[in-house]
């Protein structure tokens, strides 16, 4: 793609831009009548309505994490009383680490981690639905390749997650990482220590044999 600096050189005082140079200039920008495809935008936030059943109760944000992001820093999206909370998040492939408290106190209903993710920090997704809106955590989909889940990463008394699959690649789960009272079944790799993970005693934990 031609840079702004290069385009400016076509239109300096005394220049006579060619047809192709005009076209290059026009093709470098979106026309107001054109629809910008989602994958052409590296990052954006979109305001979306929040419902409680059939009742509209406010607005939230759909967040798309930018391409080429390797790490989401500590408390990057920690809820601190903003007008809108994050209700949906789409993680980019290539993301490797989500920092401590990165999405603490938001309203995310479904958490699906990208295949490249290696580490989830402490309190990263704790207390979803803690403030306003209908974003009670309902589903957690973890990627194969994930290695570390730190303490209280997904803890939340309001969460409604019933079934959890922990990938074979996970090597450590921190204290109360899955303190989710609604959990009914957990599938985990054999040998993974879940004794302090906060999983309720009523949940059925099934340990899978690891492939040779």
PyMOL commands that set and color helices and strands:
alter all, ss='L'
color gray80, all
select helices_A, chain A and resi 4-9+19-27+38-40
alter helices_A, ss='H'
color red, helices_A
select strands_A, chain A and resi 44-52+55-64+71-72+85-90+97-98+110-112+119-120+139-141+148-149+163-165+172-173+185-189+204-208
alter strands_A, ss='S'
color yellow, strands_A
deselect
rebuild
show_as cartoon
